[in-house]
């Protein structure tokens, strides 16, 4: 009986270890799959602006552009450099987050001040696409969150709204209050998403989407934004219809007026 008990005991320990090893293998497989997806996202998001930059610079160097075309293409260059800068910023933040390097430091701040900075960042794109931006946010609206992370969230969501808006379209940003939380609604009337693409958001099977210029986007910024929203004890909801537009609702803790 003693031998049987000992054998049973060690068999049980072996089974537990086997289960832990299998779980670790599954987690490692999922991590590798996510990393492969992340690398493909980064490769595309960096390659596209660089290809445009190279093409325009080659045309300029070969003397194929007149003064008017140079002025026009310099605007394109500025836009592509801004996109590249945002992509690299997202990549560095995501990498730091993966290595547990990002810390969330919530504080009270006014939402409108962050929105003004975000809009200023996209001045050229708004001008080029003739987008009307409507802001309905009270001057006293405050959040309690990490200000830098909220800036990244809003910049990525607003960037997508502009990217997938049609020429001479419109984007609206407004807030509603629900107890101790603030809902930020960012709505565009652009290309929208079908049900299949909408369901794949925030997953490792996230699909590519075409913006209004025909370029594909994989949503690295959206993945990073979702992570930052979670870290700030918030939630995100996306509603969209193909060819009708998209509404993104970000819910974050309500703050107090800073002194």
Secondary structure as UniProt FT lines:
FT   HELIX           2..61
FT   TURN            62..63
FT   HELIX           67..98
FT   TURN            99..100
FT   STRAND          107..110
FT   HELIX           111..121
FT   HELIX           123..129
FT   STRAND          132..136
FT   TURN            139..140
FT   STRAND          142..145
FT   HELIX           147..163
FT   TURN            167..168
FT   STRAND          170..178
FT   TURN            179..180
FT   STRAND          181..188
FT   HELIX           195..200
FT   TURN            201..202
FT   TURN            204..205
FT   STRAND          209..210
FT   TURN            212..213
FT   STRAND          216..217
FT   HELIX           220..231
FT   TURN            232..233
FT   STRAND          235..241
FT   TURN            242..244
FT   STRAND          245..254
//
